[in-house]
Amino acid sequence: MDRNKTSELIVDVYTVHYTDAVSERFDSKALKKADEELYNKYLKSNKTKRFSIT
């Protein structure tokens, strides 16, 4: 879609949108480097499941 300079494509009954999305994320590596004690104070573990098809 970038090649065709379009952000919308109609295929059969579907309309596909391809647009830029901007997100801001916390830089935990920088915090760990700057203040490892503070980083460890707020560190928490999270368990998730991953679904994959190969």
N, C-alpha and C positions, 0 to 999 in steps of 0.2 A: 504494500500500500504506500510505503514511503517512495518507492520508485515511481509510482503513478501520481504522486503529490496529491493524495486524497486521504481523508480520514474516515470515509464511509463507503461501504461496499454492500450492494444489495445482491443477495444470492437466494434465488427461489423466494420463499416467504420470509427469509431472515434478513435483517439489516445488521451488518457488522460494523462496529465503531472501533477505530484504532487511534487513540489520542494520548498525548503526553500526560503524565501524572507526576506531580512533585510531592515528595514526602520529606519530613524532617525526622531524624532519628537521633536518639541520645548516643553520644560517642563514649561508650563504656571503656574502650581501650585507652582513650586519652585520660579519663578520670583515674583509671587504675595506675597509669604512669605518673600522674600528677599527685595523687594521694591514695595510695594503696590501702591504707587503714580505713579511710572513708568508703572506698569501693567495697571492701570486704564487709563493712558494717551493714550495707544495704543489699548485698548479694543474696539472691534466693534461687533455689533450684526449681525447675519446672519439668514435668514429665508429660510427653505427648506421644501420640501414635502417628506413624507415617504410613500413608497409603501409596503404593507405587505399582505401576504396571510395566512389565518389561517384555 
